[in-house]
Amino acid sequence: MPRMLDVSDAVRAEIGDEEADRLLAGENAPGSYDCTSCRTPGDSEQERTSTVLFVGEETAVLAFAHASCLPSQVVQVTEEQLQGAVRSIGAQAADDGPRRSAPEQAVLGVTSGLILIEGELHPALVVEPTSPIVRPGTTGAGDDFLPLLIEQGFMPVTEIAAVPPVLHGWSVLLAVGQLHAVLQPGPHGGQPVAWWQAHQPLQVTDGWRASANKHQQVLMFAAPVGSIGRQPREDLLRDSLDRAAAQGRLVAAALPLAGT
């Protein structure tokens, strides 16, 4: 059965027309897979699925993602990332060949807390990846997490003295009192897509939820790996945020609340 696969021109150019056509015909594509973006199961027979090609210096690995999570694209990674952190994603190919695999991508750690600004408590999410974020299409080591977010409209923060500006088009999805996702604008002005999605909905405190409903927005702070850490208390989280800001390692925006 043909799969509901998207193969971009960039991916086709890398893997060749023959392989791309085999994928589209369902010969080499898995039915079920784990999305390389949100990590939840997908089914290329039932939903639109993107082919994502991770390319290292010597190796290339094809992975699959929900089309709502990622467009079909080529992602440049280091050979160490490709060789050293490979995980299995999907079922056996139709010819019972080896499983497709993808590199272990950075996971976004998300912590919720209340942040005091100008004498008022605001609901906040603090986002810190588990490893450096490399810009798609680039080679070599580095961490482009903050530059990528700044390009999306997040503002550098040197001190947490005022509420950051609202970033329109982005939102925080809260449903039945639980945190589900951070949404970003879809491509070409389409429906919003998940920038981050919880594996399982995250519980938030009654105080956090009440504050979010009051302000109808959530403050999102983001910092590179190693800047914040997992802090057990809100005062320690605030101390880490203040340090990251003073070091020029923090960006922020106010995201409208979606849901209740």
C-alpha positions as CSV (number, residue, x, y, z in Angstrom):
1,M,0.0,0.0,0.0
2,P,1.4,3.5,-0.9
3,R,2.5,5.4,2.2
4,M,1.4,9.0,2.9
5,L,5.0,10.3,2.7
6,D,6.4,13.7,1.9
7,V,9.8,13.6,0.3
8,S,11.2,17.1,-0.2
9,D,13.3,18.1,-3.2
10,A,16.3,18.4,-0.9
11,V,15.8,14.8,0.4
12,R,15.2,13.5,-3.1
13,A,18.5,15.1,-4.3
14,E,20.4,13.3,-1.5
15,I,18.9,9.9,-1.8
16,G,18.2,9.8,-5.5
17,D,15.1,9.5,-7.6
18,E,15.0,5.7,-7.4
19,E,15.1,5.4,-3.6
20,A,12.6,8.3,-3.3
21,D,10.2,6.6,-5.7
22,R,10.5,3.3,-3.7
23,L,9.7,5.2,-0.5
24,L,6.6,6.8,-2.1
25,A,5.5,3.5,-3.4
26,G,5.7,2.0,0.1
27,E,8.5,-0.4,-0.7
28,N,11.1,0.8,1.8
29,A,9.0,2.9,4.2
30,P,7.8,1.7,7.6
31,G,4.2,1.5,8.4
32,S,4.5,2.5,12.0
33,Y,7.4,4.6,13.3
34,D,8.4,6.8,16.3
35,C,8.4,10.5,15.2
36,T,11.9,11.8,15.3
37,S,10.6,15.2,16.6
38,C,7.9,14.5,19.2
39,R,8.8,10.8,19.9
40,T,5.2,9.6,19.7
41,P,4.1,6.8,17.4
42,G,3.1,7.6,13.8
43,D,1.6,5.5,11.0
44,S,2.6,6.4,7.4
45,E,-0.5,4.5,6.1
46,Q,-2.9,6.7,8.1
47,E,-1.3,10.2,8.4
48,R,1.0,12.5,6.5
49,T,4.6,11.6,7.3
50,S,7.8,13.6,6.5
51,T,11.1,12.0,5.5
52,V,13.9,13.6,7.4
53,L,17.5,12.8,6.3
54,F,20.2,13.3,8.9
55,V,23.6,13.7,7.1
56,G,27.0,13.5,8.7
57,E,30.4,13.7,7.2
58,E,30.4,10.1,6.0
59,T,27.0,8.7,6.9
60,A,23.4,9.5,6.2
61,V,20.4,8.1,8.1
62,L,16.7,8.4,7.0
63,A,14.1,9.0,9.7
64,F,10.4,9.8,9.8
65,A,8.3,12.4,11.5
66,H,4.7,13.5,11.6
67,A,4.2,16.1,8.9
68,S,2.6,18.3,11.5
69,C,5.8,18.2,13.6
70,L,8.5,18.6,10.9
71,P,8.6,19.2,7.1
72,S,10.6,16.8,5.0
73,Q,14.2,18.2,5.1
74,V,17.9,17.4,5.2
75,V,19.5,18.0,8.6
76,Q,23.3,18.3,8.8
77,V,24.7,16.7,12.0
78,T,28.2,15.8,13.1
79,E,29.4,12.3,12.4
80,E,29.8,11.8,16.2
81,Q,26.1,12.6,16.7
82,L,25.2,10.2,13.9
83,Q,27.4,7.3,14.9
84,G,27.4,7.7,18.7
85,A,23.7,8.2,19.4
86,V,21.7,6.1,17.1
87,R,18.2,4.9,18.1
88,S,15.8,2.6,16.4
89,I,12.7,4.2,15.1
90,G,10.1,2.2,13.3
91,A,9.3,-1.3,12.1
92,Q,11.2,-3.5,9.8
93,A,11.3,-2.4,6.2
94,A,9.1,-4.3,3.7
95,D,12.0,-6.4,2.5
96,D,12.8,-7.3,6.2
97,G,16.0,-5.3,5.9
98,P,17.6,-3.5,8.8
99,R,15.6,-1.0,10.9
100,R,15.8,2.6,10.0
101,S,17.5,4.6,12.7
102,A,18.1,8.2,13.6
103,P,20.5,10.1,15.8
104,E,19.5,10.9,19.3
105,Q,18.3,14.5,18.9
106,A,18.5,17.0,21.7
107,V,15.5,16.7,24.1
108,L,14.0,20.0,25.3
109,G,13.7,20.0,29.1
110,V,10.7,22.1,30.2
111,T,10.2,23.3,33.8
112,S,7.2,25.3,34.9
113,G,7.3,27.9,37.7
114,L,6.0,31.2,38.9
115,I,8.3,34.2,38.4
116,L,8.0,37.4,40.3
117,I,8.3,40.5,38.1
118,E,7.4,44.0,39.2
119,G,5.7,42.7,42.3
120,E,3.4,40.3,40.5
121,L,3.7,36.5,39.9
122,H,3.7,35.3,36.3
123,P,3.4,31.8,35.0
124,A,6.7,30.8,33.2
125,L,8.1,27.9,31.3
126,V,11.9,27.4,31.3
127,V,13.3,25.5,28.3
128,E,16.8,24.0,28.2
129,P,18.0,21.4,25.7
130,T,19.9,18.3,26.9
131,S,22.6,18.9,24.3
132,P,23.7,21.6,21.9
133,I,21.3,22.5,19.1
134,V,22.9,22.6,15.6
135,R,21.4,24.8,12.9
136,P,19.9,22.7,10.1
137,G,22.1,22.8,7.0
138,T,25.3,23.6,8.9
139,T,28.3,21.4,9.7
140,G,30.6,21.2,12.7
141,A,30.0,21.7,16.4
142,G,28.4,24.7,18.0
143,D,25.2,25.7,19.7
144,D,22.7,27.8,17.7
145,F,19.7,27.4,20.1
146,L,19.5,31.1,21.1
147,P,20.2,32.5,17.6
148,L,17.5,30.3,16.2
149,L,15.0,31.5,18.8
150,I,16.0,35.1,18.3
151,E,15.3,34.7,14.6
152,Q,11.8,33.6,15.6
153,G,11.2,36.7,17.6
154,F,12.4,35.8,21.1
155,M,14.3,38.7,22.8
156,P,17.7,38.5,24.6
157,V,17.3,39.1,28.3
158,T,20.1,40.6,30.4
159,E,18.0,41.0,33.5
160,I,14.5,39.8,34.5
161,A,13.1,43.2,35.3
162,A,10.0,43.5,33.1
163,V,7.6,41.2,31.3
164,P,9.0,40.4,27.8
165,P,7.0,41.4,24.7
166,V,4.3,39.2,23.3
167,L,5.4,36.9,20.5
168,H,2.3,36.6,18.3
169,G,1.8,33.4,16.4
170,W,3.3,31.3,19.2
171,S,1.2,30.0,22.1
172,V,1.1,27.6,25.0
173,L,-1.5,24.9,24.9
174,L,-3.1,24.1,28.2
175,A,-6.0,21.6,28.3
176,V,-7.9,20.3,31.3
177,G,-5.4,22.0,33.6
178,Q,-2.4,20.2,32.0
179,L,0.4,21.5,29.8
180,H,0.4,19.8,26.4
181,A,2.6,21.8,24.0
182,V,4.3,25.0,22.9
183,L,3.0,25.9,19.4
184,Q,4.7,27.9,16.7
185,P,3.3,29.4,13.4
186,G,2.9,26.8,10.7
187,P,4.7,27.1,7.4
188,H,3.3,29.6,4.9
189,G,0.8,30.9,7.4
190,G,-0.8,27.5,8.0
191,Q,-2.2,26.0,11.2
192,P,0.2,26.2,14.2
193,V,2.5,23.3,14.7
194,A,4.1,21.9,17.9
195,W,7.5,23.4,18.6
196,W,7.6,21.3,21.8
197,Q,5.1,18.6,22.7
198,A,4.9,16.7,26.0
199,H,5.2,12.9,25.8
200,Q,2.4,12.9,28.4
201,P,0.6,16.0,29.5
202,L,2.5,17.8,32.3
203,Q,0.8,18.6,35.6
204,V,1.1,22.3,36.7
205,T,0.2,23.7,40.1
206,D,-3.1,25.3,40.8
207,G,-1.3,28.6,41.4
208,W,0.5,28.4,38.0
209,R,-2.8,27.6,36.2
210,A,-4.7,30.3,38.0
211,S,-1.9,32.8,37.1
212,A,-2.0,31.7,33.4
213,N,-5.7,32.1,33.3
214,K,-5.4,35.5,34.9
215,H,-2.8,36.9,32.5
216,Q,-3.9,34.8,29.5
217,Q,-0.2,34.3,28.6
218,V,2.8,32.4,29.7
219,L,6.4,33.7,29.8
220,M,8.8,31.4,28.1
221,F,12.5,31.6,29.0
222,A,15.1,29.6,27.0
223,A,18.8,29.0,27.6
224,P,21.5,26.7,26.1
225,V,22.4,23.4,27.6
226,G,24.1,23.7,31.0
227,S,22.7,27.1,31.8
228,I,19.8,26.3,34.2
229,G,19.7,22.7,35.3
230,R,16.8,21.0,37.0
231,Q,16.0,23.1,40.0
232,P,13.8,21.6,42.7
233,R,12.4,25.0,44.0
234,E,11.2,28.1,42.3
235,D,13.7,30.4,44.2
236,L,16.6,28.3,42.9
237,L,15.1,28.4,39.4
238,R,14.9,32.2,39.6
239,D,18.5,32.3,40.8
240,S,19.6,30.2,37.8
241,L,17.6,32.4,35.4
242,D,19.1,35.6,36.8
243,R,22.6,34.1,36.4
244,A,21.9,33.0,32.8
245,A,20.5,36.5,32.0
246,A,23.6,38.2,33.4
247,Q,25.8,35.9,31.3
248,G,23.9,36.7,28.1
249,R,22.6,33.2,27.9
250,L,18.8,33.8,28.1
251,V,16.0,34.7,25.7
252,A,12.4,35.3,26.5
253,A,8.9,36.1,25.1
254,A,5.3,36.2,26.4
255,L,3.3,33.5,24.6
256,P,-0.5,33.8,24.5
257,L,-2.4,31.0,26.3
258,A,-4.3,28.5,24.2
259,G,-6.8,26.5,26.3
260,T,-7.6,26.7,30.0
